[in-house]
Each structure stands twice: as C-alpha cells, then as structure tokens.
Amino acid sequence: MDFFKTVEERCSTRKFSGGPVPREALEAIVDAGRLAPTARNEQPWEFVAVTDRLRLKELAGLTDHGKFIAEAGACLAVLSRPTKYYLEDGCAATENILLAATARGFQTCWVAGDKKPYGPVVCRFLGAPPDFTLVSLVAIGRAIEPARRAPKRELAQVLHWESY
C-alpha cells in the first residue's frame, strides 16, 4: 500500500471480530516498530505479542479504556527500559506499528500505557523486568464493521509558516 494512502486509511477500531492475526504478520509489524527512529540510537524498546484468547481477556481487564483488547486478534505491548527519551522512542515505535498493521490490512487501536496506574500491573503480567515501563498497548485485528476515520482538522488550520 502507498505510504500516504496508509496514513490516510489508518484509524482506531474498537470492535474486533476476534479472528487471529498470523504470526508472520505480527513479526513484520513488530519489525516496523523495531526500525523506528530512536534518540541516540538507544533502542530501549521491547515488544510482547499476546495472541492467546484467555491472556487477551486478562490483559484487557487490567486496563481502564482497553476492554476491546479481549476481542482483538492480538495485542502488542510496547515496553521500554529506562532511558531519557523512552516515551518519544516508544511512541515512534508505536506509530510505526500502527501504520505497518494498516498497510497489511489490519485495524488497530492504541491504548495508553505510560502514566497509567495499570502500567506497572501490565508489565508484571507480561513478565517484564521491574524497571521497565509500559509505553502502549496496540490491539490488532479485523474490524466487525468498516473502519471510519475520525474527522481531522484541515491542513490550513494546523500549518503555520515561519511562526505561529
């Protein structure tokens, strides 16, 4: 899929069919996350793929706004070891994951992790080292209904030349 078409088509989906996401697709999607830009080339991220139906339900139950993870085909957790720019690096990886999943024909939804009270609980659930932080959870799968992108402000409303 063309890059700009992928960006245009990417949207958040919260109603999944529950069908599986093939392992090779998840590996390719995570590989895109691995290739994200990173401050000082620290690459502080680690990724955990959850595909087991029972574990998806348990993971969903740990979040406050990610209950739909239970019906996704998979969930990718973006974790980070402590570095100065862990959040920027983890968010760059998360965005690459969202776009790669879209390019492969899947729908996604980004669930916040950093600064959420359930972040450390999710890290323990996933078996992450104690000093790691949950940056995000990404639900991935096939939507029950056609995805619709939320309205976005026009370019002229957000682009300023030379100064605000």
N, C-alpha and C positions, 0 to 999 in steps of 0.2 A: 504494500500500500504506500502511496506517496506520503511523504512526511507531513506536509501541510494538510492533506486530507485526514491523516491520522489525528493530528491536533484538533482539527475541526470536529471530528466524529467522537472524540473521547468525552465521555460524560459519566457521571456517577449513577450506578444502578444499585438498588437495594432490594430487588425482588428477583431471586435466582431460581433456576429450575432444579438445582441440586445435582445436575449431571457432573460427571468427573471432568477434570482438566488433565489431559495426558502429561505424563512425567516429562517427556521431551519438550513439550510446550512450556512447562514450568521452568525447566532448565534454561531454555532460550530466553525466557522473560527475566529470570534472575541474572542471566549473563548480561543483559542490557543494564540492569541495576549495578552490577559489578563494574561496568565500564563508565559509570557516571563521573563527572568531574569531582575532584576532592582536594581540599586545601592541603598544601604541602605534600600532596600525594600520600596522605596518611592511610587512606582506605580503611577507615575504622569500622566498617560495616560487617555484619554477618547476617545471613538470611536463613530463616527457618520456614520450610514449606510444610503446611499442615493440610493433609488430604483425608485423613481418617474421619468418617462421619461423626463418630462419638466425640473425638477430640475437637472437631469444629464446633460442635454444640457446647462443649465445655468452655472453649475459648470465647465463643460468643457471649456466654453467660458471665464472663469476667468483665465485660465492657459495659459502658453506660449507653452508648449510641451505636453499637455494632452488633445488635441481635441478629441481623440478617446474615452474619458470617455463618450461622448454623446451616443456611440453605445454599451457600456458595459451593462451588466445586472444589475450591482450595482457598487457603488464606496464606499469604506471605507476610511474615513478620520481619521488619527491618529493625535490627538491633545495632547498637554501637557501643564500642568500648569508649572509655572517657578520653576525649581529646578536646582541644579548644573549640573546634568547628564541627563537632559531632552532629549538631542539628542541621546545619547547612549541607553537610555531606550526605547525611541520611535522607534529607528531603530531596536532594538531587537524585539519589538512587531511587527513591520512591517515585518520582516523576518519570524517570526512565522506565520503571516497571509498568506504570500506568499506560504509557504510550506503547510499549512493546506488546502488552496484552491486547490493546486496541488493534494494533497492526496485525495481530494473529487472530482477530475476530472474536475476542472475549470482551466481556464487560467487567468493570471494576468499581470498587468504591474504597476510597482512602479513609481509614479510621485513625484518628489522632492517637498518639501514644505518649509522646513527651509531655510532661507536666500533668498528666492524668493520674489520679490516685491509683488506678488499676495497673499502671505501667510496671511497677516492681512485681506485682502479683503475676502478670502475664510473663514477665521474664523468668520468674521461678517456675511457672507452669511449663515453660518451654525448655527449662534446664539451662538457661544462660548463666554465665559467670556472674557472681554477685555485684560486680561493679558496672555491669552493662546497663544501658538504657534502652527502653523501647521507643523507637522513633515513630513507627507507624505499623499499622496492620493494613494489608490490602486484600480485600475479598475479590476473588476472581471466579468467573463462571459464565454461564449463558443466562441471559435475562428471560424472564417469563413473558414479558411484553417488550415491544420495541423500545429501545432506549431513546430518551429525548433529552437533549442538552438544555440546561437552564439558560434563560436569556442572559446575554453578556452585554456590557456597555459597549458602545461603538468606539472604534479606534480614535476618532476625533475627540472623544470625551476623556480619554486617558493619556494620549500622547502630547507631550509638550516639547517644543523645540527651543533649545538654548537655555531656557529657565522655566520655572513653573509659571 
